[in-house]
Amino acid sequence: MQTLPHRRLSLLALLTQLAFGQPDTTLKPFVMDHRNGSSSLIDVSFLLDAPAGGDGLIRVHGGHFVKPKREAHPILGSKPH
């Protein structure tokens, strides 16, 4: 015969399985349509220079990130050494 704490633990385990158990664990595809997302209210693509890398590679010069024409290129939260 089980003692009272063991019965409570068994009941708790059963209720947890019923509440959080997932009978169907197969993965289903989740499709994100990026092409139609450009009309979103939070579209900030206008802040990007297109095409990416069109000006060339960003390098470190004098302890700062610079574009190929020696223009400063700010990158938040970084400090080259």
Kinemage of the C-alpha trace (Angstrom):
@kinemage 1
@onewidth
@group {chain A} dominant
@subgroup {mainchain}
@vectorlist {calphas} color= white
{ca met a 1} P 0.000 0.000 0.000
{ca gln a 2} L 1.327 3.407 -0.986
{ca thr a 3} L 1.736 6.133 1.577
{ca leu a 4} L -0.003 9.477 1.194
{ca pro a 5} L 3.030 11.413 -0.224
{ca his a 6} L 3.528 8.765 -2.917
{ca arg a 7} L -0.132 8.986 -3.938
{ca arg a 8} L 0.084 12.758 -4.166
{ca leu a 9} L 3.215 12.501 -6.273
{ca ser a 10} L 1.579 9.962 -8.585
{ca leu a 11} L -1.514 12.138 -8.908
{ca leu a 12} L 0.626 15.194 -9.616
{ca ala a 13} L 2.557 13.310 -12.318
{ca leu a 14} L -0.684 12.134 -13.932
{ca leu a 15} L -2.237 15.614 -13.925
{ca thr a 16} L 0.950 17.128 -15.348
{ca gln a 17} L 0.963 14.601 -18.180
{ca leu a 18} L -2.689 15.325 -18.943
{ca ala a 19} L -2.182 19.089 -18.873
{ca phe a 20} L 1.101 19.365 -20.776
{ca gly a 21} L 1.340 16.145 -22.729
{ca gln a 22} L 1.263 16.454 -26.488
{ca pro a 23} L -0.249 13.494 -28.292
{ca asp a 24} L 1.070 14.559 -31.738
{ca thr a 25} L 4.801 15.277 -31.671
{ca thr a 26} L 5.437 15.200 -35.425
{ca leu a 27} L 7.006 18.323 -36.868
{ca lys a 28} L 4.965 20.404 -39.262
{ca pro a 29} L 6.349 22.863 -41.815
{ca phe a 30} L 6.264 26.535 -40.912
{ca val a 31} L 6.487 28.721 -43.985
{ca met a 32} L 7.488 32.371 -43.787
{ca asp a 33} L 6.729 34.400 -46.892
{ca his a 34} L 9.469 37.044 -46.825
{ca arg a 35} L 8.599 38.491 -50.216
{ca asn a 36} L 5.116 39.540 -49.131
{ca gly a 37} L 6.318 40.828 -45.772
{ca ser a 38} L 7.721 44.061 -47.233
{ca ser a 39} L 4.453 45.878 -46.611
{ca ser a 40} L 4.729 45.243 -42.887
{ca leu a 41} L 4.441 48.105 -40.401
{ca ile a 42} L 7.836 47.224 -38.962
{ca asp a 43} L 9.707 47.063 -42.288
{ca val a 44} L 13.039 48.841 -41.764
{ca ser a 45} L 14.733 47.675 -44.967
{ca phe a 46} L 15.041 51.299 -46.077
{ca leu a 47} L 17.849 51.650 -43.513
{ca leu a 48} L 20.028 49.156 -45.395
{ca asp a 49} L 22.371 50.041 -48.231
{ca ala a 50} L 21.598 47.879 -51.228
{ca pro a 51} L 23.194 45.763 -52.503
{ca ala a 52} L 25.010 44.339 -49.515
{ca gly a 53} L 28.748 44.688 -50.045
{ca gly a 54} L 28.264 46.936 -53.067
{ca asp a 55} L 30.843 49.408 -51.718
{ca gly a 56} L 33.362 46.683 -50.908
{ca leu a 57} L 34.582 45.139 -47.679
{ca ile a 58} L 34.544 46.907 -44.329
{ca arg a 59} L 38.010 46.987 -42.776
{ca val a 60} L 39.690 48.227 -39.603
{ca his a 61} L 41.826 51.346 -40.049
{ca gly a 62} L 43.242 53.332 -37.151
{ca gly a 63} L 41.122 51.435 -34.651
{ca his a 64} L 37.837 52.166 -36.474
{ca phe a 65} L 35.685 50.293 -38.939
{ca val a 66} L 35.874 52.007 -42.338
{ca lys a 67} L 34.343 51.540 -45.776
{ca pro a 68} L 36.659 51.300 -48.796
{ca lys a 69} L 36.618 55.100 -49.288
{ca arg a 70} L 37.852 55.543 -45.667
{ca glu a 71} L 34.393 56.650 -44.504
{ca ala a 72} L 33.631 55.694 -40.930
{ca his a 73} L 31.226 52.802 -40.579
{ca pro a 74} L 29.471 52.722 -37.203
{ca ile a 75} L 28.749 49.314 -35.712
{ca leu a 76} L 26.967 49.508 -32.381
{ca gly a 77} L 28.420 47.614 -29.472
{ca ser a 78} L 31.770 46.806 -31.046
{ca lys a 79} L 35.298 48.090 -30.644
{ca pro a 80} L 38.055 46.632 -32.817
{ca his a 81} L 41.421 45.997 -31.216
